[in-house]
Amino acid sequence: MAISALPDDKKPSACIGCKSCEAVCPQQLKIAEAMSNFVDLLK
């Protein structure tokens, strides 16, 4: 799936870094950091 096909509010760059998702992640992943790194790779 192409990232560009997603609406802006669903793209990785829409992550605001609040880390609320990390509090409920059963694998204790650092989701905000991963999303930030992914956005950097897309540039």
PDBQT receptor file of N, H, CA, C and O in Angstrom, charges set to zero:
ATOM      1  N   MET A   1       0.850  -1.182   0.000  1.00  0.00    +0.000 N 
ATOM      2  CA  MET A   1       0.000   0.000   0.000  1.00  0.00    +0.000 C 
ATOM      3  C   MET A   1       0.888   1.235   0.000  1.00  0.00    +0.000 C 
ATOM      4  O   MET A   1       1.876   1.289   0.732  1.00  0.00    +0.000 OA
ATOM      5  N   ALA A   2       0.557   2.186  -0.784  1.00  0.00    +0.000 N 
ATOM      6  H   ALA A   2      -0.245   2.142  -1.378  1.00  0.00    +0.000 HD
ATOM      7  CA  ALA A   2       1.339   3.410  -0.880  1.00  0.00    +0.000 C 
ATOM      8  C   ALA A   2       0.945   4.382   0.216  1.00  0.00    +0.000 C 
ATOM      9  O   ALA A   2      -0.236   4.657   0.424  1.00  0.00    +0.000 OA
ATOM     10  N   ILE A   3       1.938   4.893   0.908  1.00  0.00    +0.000 N 
ATOM     11  H   ILE A   3       2.898   4.670   0.739  1.00  0.00    +0.000 HD
ATOM     12  CA  ILE A   3       1.688   5.871   1.981  1.00  0.00    +0.000 C 
ATOM     13  C   ILE A   3       0.974   7.094   1.423  1.00  0.00    +0.000 C 
ATOM     14  O   ILE A   3       0.113   7.669   2.089  1.00  0.00    +0.000 OA
ATOM     15  N   SER A   4       1.325   7.494   0.210  1.00  0.00    +0.000 N 
ATOM     16  H   SER A   4       2.025   7.027  -0.332  1.00  0.00    +0.000 HD
ATOM     17  CA  SER A   4       0.720   8.692  -0.372  1.00  0.00    +0.000 C 
ATOM     18  C   SER A   4      -0.779   8.532  -0.611  1.00  0.00    +0.000 C 
ATOM     19  O   SER A   4      -1.491   9.526  -0.750  1.00  0.00    +0.000 OA
ATOM     20  N   ALA A   5      -1.262   7.295  -0.660  1.00  0.00    +0.000 N 
ATOM     21  H   ALA A   5      -0.683   6.487  -0.547  1.00  0.00    +0.000 HD
ATOM     22  CA  ALA A   5      -2.689   7.061  -0.876  1.00  0.00    +0.000 C 
ATOM     23  C   ALA A   5      -3.509   7.251   0.394  1.00  0.00    +0.000 C 
ATOM     24  O   ALA A   5      -4.735   7.352   0.332  1.00  0.00    +0.000 OA
ATOM     25  N   LEU A   6      -2.848   7.300   1.535  1.00  0.00    +0.000 N 
ATOM     26  H   LEU A   6      -1.853   7.218   1.585  1.00  0.00    +0.000 HD
ATOM     27  CA  LEU A   6      -3.552   7.472   2.807  1.00  0.00    +0.000 C 
ATOM     28  C   LEU A   6      -3.978   8.926   2.996  1.00  0.00    +0.000 C 
ATOM     29  O   LEU A   6      -3.297   9.836   2.523  1.00  0.00    +0.000 OA
ATOM     30  N   PRO A   7      -5.093   9.152   3.680  1.00  0.00    +0.000 N 
ATOM     31  CA  PRO A   7      -5.449  10.533   4.030  1.00  0.00    +0.000 C 
ATOM     32  C   PRO A   7      -4.416  11.075   5.019  1.00  0.00    +0.000 C 
ATOM     33  O   PRO A   7      -3.795  10.309   5.757  1.00  0.00    +0.000 OA
ATOM     34  N   ASP A   8      -4.237  12.382   5.031  1.00  0.00    +0.000 N 
ATOM     35  H   ASP A   8      -4.741  13.004   4.431  1.00  0.00    +0.000 HD
ATOM     36  CA  ASP A   8      -3.214  13.008   5.875  1.00  0.00    +0.000 C 
ATOM     37  C   ASP A   8      -3.316  12.610   7.340  1.00  0.00    +0.000 C 
ATOM     38  O   ASP A   8      -2.295  12.456   8.010  1.00  0.00    +0.000 OA
ATOM     39  N   ASP A   9      -4.538  12.442   7.848  1.00  0.00    +0.000 N 
ATOM     40  H   ASP A   9      -5.368  12.567   7.304  1.00  0.00    +0.000 HD
ATOM     41  CA  ASP A   9      -4.694  12.114   9.264  1.00  0.00    +0.000 C 
ATOM     42  C   ASP A   9      -4.377  10.656   9.585  1.00  0.00    +0.000 C 
ATOM     43  O   ASP A   9      -4.413  10.255  10.749  1.00  0.00    +0.000 OA
ATOM     44  N   LYS A  10      -4.067   9.861   8.562  1.00  0.00    +0.000 N 
ATOM     45  H   LYS A  10      -4.038  10.186   7.617  1.00  0.00    +0.000 HD
ATOM     46  CA  LYS A  10      -3.714   8.450   8.763  1.00  0.00    +0.000 C 
ATOM     47  C   LYS A  10      -2.245   8.163   8.433  1.00  0.00    +0.000 C 
ATOM     48  O   LYS A  10      -1.782   7.037   8.613  1.00  0.00    +0.000 OA
ATOM     49  N   LYS A  11      -1.522   9.155   7.961  1.00  0.00    +0.000 N 
ATOM     50  H   LYS A  11      -1.897  10.070   7.815  1.00  0.00    +0.000 HD
ATOM     51  CA  LYS A  11      -0.115   8.973   7.610  1.00  0.00    +0.000 C 
ATOM     52  C   LYS A  11       0.757   8.944   8.860  1.00  0.00    +0.000 C 
ATOM     53  O   LYS A  11       0.363   9.475   9.898  1.00  0.00    +0.000 OA
ATOM     54  N   PRO A  12       1.926   8.336   8.776  1.00  0.00    +0.000 N 
ATOM     55  CA  PRO A  12       2.831   8.295   9.931  1.00  0.00    +0.000 C 
ATOM     56  C   PRO A  12       3.147   9.680  10.502  1.00  0.00    +0.000 C 
ATOM     57  O   PRO A  12       3.365   9.822  11.706  1.00  0.00    +0.000 OA
ATOM     58  N   SER A  13       3.170  10.682   9.653  1.00  0.00    +0.000 N 
ATOM     59  H   SER A  13       2.993  10.567   8.675  1.00  0.00    +0.000 HD
ATOM     60  CA  SER A  13       3.471  12.035  10.114  1.00  0.00    +0.000 C 
ATOM     61  C   SER A  13       2.348  12.636  10.960  1.00  0.00    +0.000 C 
ATOM     62  O   SER A  13       2.535  13.689  11.569  1.00  0.00    +0.000 OA
ATOM     63  N   ALA A  14       1.186  11.983  11.007  1.00  0.00    +0.000 N 
ATOM     64  H   ALA A  14       1.034  11.127  10.512  1.00  0.00    +0.000 HD
ATOM     65  CA  ALA A  14       0.072  12.472  11.815  1.00  0.00    +0.000 C 
ATOM     66  C   ALA A  14       0.265  12.155  13.301  1.00  0.00    +0.000 C 
ATOM     67  O   ALA A  14      -0.464  12.670  14.149  1.00  0.00    +0.000 OA
ATOM     68  N   CYS A  15       1.239  11.315  13.608  1.00  0.00    +0.000 N 
ATOM     69  H   CYS A  15       1.831  10.897  12.919  1.00  0.00    +0.000 HD
ATOM     70  CA  CYS A  15       1.529  10.993  15.011  1.00  0.00    +0.000 C 
ATOM     71  C   CYS A  15       1.995  12.263  15.712  1.00  0.00    +0.000 C 
ATOM     72  O   CYS A  15       2.919  12.930  15.245  1.00  0.00    +0.000 OA
ATOM     73  N   ILE A  16       1.358  12.598  16.831  1.00  0.00    +0.000 N 
ATOM     74  H   ILE A  16       0.607  12.057  17.210  1.00  0.00    +0.000 HD
ATOM     75  CA  ILE A  16       1.708  13.826  17.545  1.00  0.00    +0.000 C 
ATOM     76  C   ILE A  16       2.688  13.583  18.686  1.00  0.00    +0.000 C 
ATOM     77  O   ILE A  16       3.048  14.512  19.409  1.00  0.00    +0.000 OA
ATOM     78  N   GLY A  17       3.115  12.343  18.847  1.00  0.00    +0.000 N 
ATOM     79  H   GLY A  17       2.822  11.588  18.260  1.00  0.00    +0.000 HD
ATOM     80  CA  GLY A  17       4.131  12.034  19.849  1.00  0.00    +0.000 C 
ATOM     81  C   GLY A  17       3.643  12.067  21.278  1.00  0.00    +0.000 C 
ATOM     82  O   GLY A  17       4.447  12.218  22.198  1.00  0.00    +0.000 OA
ATOM     83  N   CYS A  18       2.353  11.929  21.487  1.00  0.00    +0.000 N 
ATOM     84  H   CYS A  18       1.700  11.806  20.740  1.00  0.00    +0.000 HD
ATOM     85  CA  CYS A  18       1.815  11.971  22.856  1.00  0.00    +0.000 C 
ATOM     86  C   CYS A  18       2.108  10.687  23.632  1.00  0.00    +0.000 C 
ATOM     87  O   CYS A  18       2.052  10.663  24.861  1.00  0.00    +0.000 OA
ATOM     88  N   LYS A  19       2.418   9.633  22.901  1.00  0.00    +0.000 N 
ATOM     89  H   LYS A  19       2.464   9.653  21.903  1.00  0.00    +0.000 HD
ATOM     90  CA  LYS A  19       2.777   8.328  23.463  1.00  0.00    +0.000 C 
ATOM     91  C   LYS A  19       1.640   7.625  24.202  1.00  0.00    +0.000 C 
ATOM     92  O   LYS A  19       1.889   6.664  24.931  1.00  0.00    +0.000 OA
ATOM     93  N   SER A  20       0.408   8.077  24.033  1.00  0.00    +0.000 N 
ATOM     94  H   SER A  20       0.205   8.857  23.441  1.00  0.00    +0.000 HD
ATOM     95  CA  SER A  20      -0.706   7.399  24.702  1.00  0.00    +0.000 C 
ATOM     96  C   SER A  20      -0.875   5.978  24.178  1.00  0.00    +0.000 C 
ATOM     97  O   SER A  20      -1.333   5.102  24.912  1.00  0.00    +0.000 OA
ATOM     98  N   CYS A  21      -0.516   5.739  22.933  1.00  0.00    +0.000 N 
ATOM     99  H   CYS A  21      -0.144   6.450  22.337  1.00  0.00    +0.000 HD
ATOM    100  CA  CYS A  21      -0.597   4.386  22.378  1.00  0.00    +0.000 C 
ATOM    101  C   CYS A  21       0.414   3.455  23.047  1.00  0.00    +0.000 C 
ATOM    102  O   CYS A  21       0.165   2.258  23.188  1.00  0.00    +0.000 OA
ATOM    103  N   GLU A  22       1.553   4.011  23.455  1.00  0.00    +0.000 N 
ATOM    104  H   GLU A  22       1.755   4.983  23.340  1.00  0.00    +0.000 HD
ATOM    105  CA  GLU A  22       2.583   3.201  24.101  1.00  0.00    +0.000 C 
ATOM    106  C   GLU A  22       2.116   2.693  25.462  1.00  0.00    +0.000 C 
ATOM    107  O   GLU A  22       2.529   1.617  25.897  1.00  0.00    +0.000 OA
ATOM    108  N   ALA A  23       1.281   3.438  26.119  1.00  0.00    +0.000 N 
ATOM    109  H   ALA A  23       0.946   4.311  25.766  1.00  0.00    +0.000 HD
ATOM    110  CA  ALA A  23       0.785   3.035  27.443  1.00  0.00    +0.000 C 
ATOM    111  C   ALA A  23      -0.087   1.785  27.369  1.00  0.00    +0.000 C 
ATOM    112  O   ALA A  23      -0.208   1.057  28.354  1.00  0.00    +0.000 OA
ATOM    113  N   VAL A  24      -0.693   1.532  26.218  1.00  0.00    +0.000 N 
ATOM    114  H   VAL A  24      -0.595   2.123  25.418  1.00  0.00    +0.000 HD
ATOM    115  CA  VAL A  24      -1.574   0.379  26.076  1.00  0.00    +0.000 C 
ATOM    116  C   VAL A  24      -1.013  -0.693  25.146  1.00  0.00    +0.000 C 
ATOM    117  O   VAL A  24      -1.682  -1.692  24.884  1.00  0.00    +0.000 OA
ATOM    118  N   CYS A  25       0.188  -0.501  24.653  1.00  0.00    +0.000 N 
ATOM    119  H   CYS A  25       0.731   0.311  24.866  1.00  0.00    +0.000 HD
ATOM    120  CA  CYS A  25       0.803  -1.465  23.739  1.00  0.00    +0.000 C 
ATOM    121  C   CYS A  25       1.225  -2.715  24.514  1.00  0.00    +0.000 C 
ATOM    122  O   CYS A  25       2.051  -2.627  25.422  1.00  0.00    +0.000 OA
ATOM    123  N   PRO A  26       0.667  -3.874  24.166  1.00  0.00    +0.000 N 
ATOM    124  CA  PRO A  26       0.999  -5.098  24.909  1.00  0.00    +0.000 C 
ATOM    125  C   PRO A  26       2.457  -5.529  24.731  1.00  0.00    +0.000 C 
ATOM    126  O   PRO A  26       2.988  -6.262  25.565  1.00  0.00    +0.000 OA
ATOM    127  N   GLN A  27       3.106  -5.082  23.654  1.00  0.00    +0.000 N 
ATOM    128  H   GLN A  27       2.674  -4.486  22.977  1.00  0.00    +0.000 HD
ATOM    129  CA  GLN A  27       4.505  -5.430  23.426  1.00  0.00    +0.000 C 
ATOM    130  C   GLN A  27       5.462  -4.364  23.938  1.00  0.00    +0.000 C 
ATOM    131  O   GLN A  27       6.677  -4.497  23.795  1.00  0.00    +0.000 OA
ATOM    132  N   GLN A  28       4.925  -3.315  24.530  1.00  0.00    +0.000 N 
ATOM    133  H   GLN A  28       3.938  -3.207  24.647  1.00  0.00    +0.000 HD
ATOM    134  CA  GLN A  28       5.715  -2.207  25.076  1.00  0.00    +0.000 C 
ATOM    135  C   GLN A  28       6.650  -1.601  24.027  1.00  0.00    +0.000 C 
ATOM    136  O   GLN A  28       7.802  -1.276  24.312  1.00  0.00    +0.000 OA
ATOM    137  N   LEU A  29       6.124  -1.460  22.811  1.00  0.00    +0.000 N 
ATOM    138  H   LEU A  29       5.188  -1.725  22.579  1.00  0.00    +0.000 HD
ATOM    139  CA  LEU A  29       6.892  -0.863  21.724  1.00  0.00    +0.000 C 
ATOM    140  C   LEU A  29       6.953   0.649  21.892  1.00  0.00    +0.000 C 
ATOM    141  O   LEU A  29       6.025   1.259  22.423  1.00  0.00    +0.000 OA
ATOM    142  N   LYS A  30       8.026   1.238  21.446  1.00  0.00    +0.000 N 
ATOM    143  H   LYS A  30       8.780   0.742  21.015  1.00  0.00    +0.000 HD
ATOM    144  CA  LYS A  30       8.167   2.698  21.446  1.00  0.00    +0.000 C 
ATOM    145  C   LYS A  30       7.608   3.206  20.116  1.00  0.00    +0.000 C 
ATOM    146  O   LYS A  30       8.348   3.527  19.187  1.00  0.00    +0.000 OA
ATOM    147  N   ILE A  31       6.296   3.265  20.062  1.00  0.00    +0.000 N 
ATOM    148  H   ILE A  31       5.695   3.003  20.817  1.00  0.00    +0.000 HD
ATOM    149  CA  ILE A  31       5.589   3.555  18.819  1.00  0.00    +0.000 C 
ATOM    150  C   ILE A  31       5.872   4.968  18.323  1.00  0.00    +0.000 C 
ATOM    151  O   ILE A  31       6.101   5.159  17.128  1.00  0.00    +0.000 OA
ATOM    152  N   ALA A  32       5.865   5.953  19.200  1.00  0.00    +0.000 N 
ATOM    153  H   ALA A  32       5.679   5.798  20.170  1.00  0.00    +0.000 HD
ATOM    154  CA  ALA A  32       6.101   7.337  18.781  1.00  0.00    +0.000 C 
ATOM    155  C   ALA A  32       7.485   7.480  18.159  1.00  0.00    +0.000 C 
ATOM    156  O   ALA A  32       7.646   8.179  17.159  1.00  0.00    +0.000 OA
ATOM    157  N   GLU A  33       8.471   6.829  18.738  1.00  0.00    +0.000 N 
ATOM    158  H   GLU A  33       8.340   6.261  19.550  1.00  0.00    +0.000 HD
ATOM    159  CA  GLU A  33       9.833   6.884  18.201  1.00  0.00    +0.000 C 
ATOM    160  C   GLU A  33       9.895   6.184  16.836  1.00  0.00    +0.000 C 
ATOM    161  O   GLU A  33      10.531   6.679  15.906  1.00  0.00    +0.000 OA
ATOM    162  N   ALA A  34       9.237   5.042  16.729  1.00  0.00    +0.000 N 
ATOM    163  H   ALA A  34       8.721   4.639  17.485  1.00  0.00    +0.000 HD
ATOM    164  CA  ALA A  34       9.222   4.302  15.469  1.00  0.00    +0.000 C 
ATOM    165  C   ALA A  34       8.546   5.112  14.369  1.00  0.00    +0.000 C 
ATOM    166  O   ALA A  34       9.022   5.137  13.233  1.00  0.00    +0.000 OA
ATOM    167  N   MET A  35       7.448   5.770  14.698  1.00  0.00    +0.000 N 
ATOM    168  H   MET A  35       7.061   5.750  15.620  1.00  0.00    +0.000 HD
ATOM    169  CA  MET A  35       6.747   6.585  13.704  1.00  0.00    +0.000 C 
ATOM    170  C   MET A  35       7.618   7.755  13.261  1.00  0.00    +0.000 C 
ATOM    171  O   MET A  35       7.663   8.083  12.075  1.00  0.00    +0.000 OA
ATOM    172  N   SER A  36       8.302   8.379  14.197  1.00  0.00    +0.000 N 
ATOM    173  H   SER A  36       8.266   8.113  15.160  1.00  0.00    +0.000 HD
ATOM    174  CA  SER A  36       9.190   9.497  13.876  1.00  0.00    +0.000 C 
ATOM    175  C   SER A  36      10.322   9.032  12.959  1.00  0.00    +0.000 C 
ATOM    176  O   SER A  36      10.651   9.704  11.981  1.00  0.00    +0.000 OA
ATOM    177  N   ASN A  37      10.908   7.895  13.275  1.00  0.00    +0.000 N 
ATOM    178  H   ASN A  37      10.641   7.349  14.069  1.00  0.00    +0.000 HD
ATOM    179  CA  ASN A  37      11.982   7.350  12.436  1.00  0.00    +0.000 C 
ATOM    180  C   ASN A  37      11.475   7.011  11.044  1.00  0.00    +0.000 C 
ATOM    181  O   ASN A  37      12.169   7.238  10.053  1.00  0.00    +0.000 OA
ATOM    182  N   PHE A  38      10.269   6.469  10.969  1.00  0.00    +0.000 N 
ATOM    183  H   PHE A  38       9.705   6.285  11.774  1.00  0.00    +0.000 HD
ATOM    184  CA  PHE A  38       9.682   6.111   9.688  1.00  0.00    +0.000 C 
ATOM    185  C   PHE A  38       9.429   7.348   8.825  1.00  0.00    +0.000 C 
ATOM    186  O   PHE A  38       9.683   7.336   7.621  1.00  0.00    +0.000 OA
ATOM    187  N   VAL A  39       8.928   8.412   9.450  1.00  0.00    +0.000 N 
ATOM    188  H   VAL A  39       8.722   8.422  10.428  1.00  0.00    +0.000 HD
ATOM    189  CA  VAL A  39       8.695   9.663   8.719  1.00  0.00    +0.000 C 
ATOM    190  C   VAL A  39      10.016  10.188   8.168  1.00  0.00    +0.000 C 
ATOM    191  O   VAL A  39      10.072  10.655   7.030  1.00  0.00    +0.000 OA
ATOM    192  N   ASP A  40      11.081  10.114   8.970  1.00  0.00    +0.000 N 
ATOM    193  H   ASP A  40      11.035   9.734   9.894  1.00  0.00    +0.000 HD
ATOM    194  CA  ASP A  40      12.396  10.556   8.505  1.00  0.00    +0.000 C 
ATOM    195  C   ASP A  40      12.861   9.746   7.296  1.00  0.00    +0.000 C 
ATOM    196  O   ASP A  40      13.465  10.299   6.377  1.00  0.00    +0.000 OA
ATOM    197  N   LEU A  41      12.588   8.453   7.289  1.00  0.00    +0.000 N 
ATOM    198  H   LEU A  41      12.097   8.003   8.036  1.00  0.00    +0.000 HD
ATOM    199  CA  LEU A  41      12.974   7.606   6.161  1.00  0.00    +0.000 C 
ATOM    200  C   LEU A  41      12.196   7.947   4.892  1.00  0.00    +0.000 C 
ATOM    201  O   LEU A  41      12.698   7.764   3.783  1.00  0.00    +0.000 OA
ATOM    202  N   LEU A  42      10.984   8.439   5.056  1.00  0.00    +0.000 N 
ATOM    203  H   LEU A  42      10.577   8.588   5.957  1.00  0.00    +0.000 HD
ATOM    204  CA  LEU A  42      10.156   8.782   3.895  1.00  0.00    +0.000 C 
ATOM    205  C   LEU A  42      10.572  10.088   3.223  1.00  0.00    +0.000 C 
ATOM    206  O   LEU A  42      10.173  10.359   2.091  1.00  0.00    +0.000 OA
ATOM    207  N   LYS A  43      11.358  10.881   3.904  1.00  0.00    +0.000 N 
ATOM    208  H   LYS A  43      11.682  10.661   4.824  1.00  0.00    +0.000 HD
ATOM    209  CA  LYS A  43      11.763  12.189   3.343  1.00  0.00    +0.000 C 
ATOM    210  C   LYS A  43      12.794  12.036   2.278  1.00  0.00    +0.000 C 
ATOM    211  O   LYS A  43      13.242  13.029   1.705  1.00  0.00    +0.000 OA
TER     212      LYS A  43
